[in-house]
């Protein structure tokens, strides 16, 4: 078996790496993203999953870099 950690997904409880996702549609989206990236080698932590589910990242800095808009 490989050195990869097992990805903990519980469809019946809508949990990924121990983090409960209450919205069924959000659960499906996050699960898809996590599984695909896990296949590419990402080893998601509980904190990273929690950030995906509950975080609201500020992407304004990235937006300004991409579109060259100065503040």
N, C-alpha and C positions, 0 to 999 in steps of 0.2 A: 504494500500500500504506500502511497505517496506521503510526503511530509506535510501536505496540506491539512489544515484543521477542518473538521467537518462543519458544514454550514448548518446551523440549528434553525430549521423552519418547521413550524407547527401550524398547518392549515386549519385545523379544527379550532384552535385558540387564537388564530390570526397573530402569531408571534414569530419574530425573526430575531435570532440571537438573544432571546429573552425579552425583547421589547414588544409590547402589545400595540397593535395598530387597530384602532377602533373602527375606522372607516373601511368597509369592504373594498371600495374602489381604490383607495390609497394603498391598502395592503397589497392588492394585485400589482399595482404599479411599482411599488418599492420592491416587492418580491422579484419581479421580472428584472429590474435593474441590478439588484444584489446578486441574483443567480448568474446573470450574464457576466458581470464583472468578476465574480468568484471564479468562473471558468477561465478567465483571463489571468488569474493569479491573485486577485485581491482577497485579503484575509480580513473581513470587516470585524471591527470590535463592537461591543455593545454600545459604546459612546457614539461611534460613527453611525450606527443604525438609528440611535435615538436622535442624532442631529438630522438625519434624513427625514425622519418621521415628524419630528416636532420643531425643527429649526426653521428659522426664516432668515436665511443668509442675506447679507447686504451685498448685492451684486453691482452696485453703482460704480465702484472703482473699476471693475472689469468692463463695464459698459463704456466708461469714459476712455479706457485704453483701446478697446476695439474700434470705437467710432471716432476717436480723436477729439472728443468734445471736452473742452476745458471748463473747469468750474468757475 
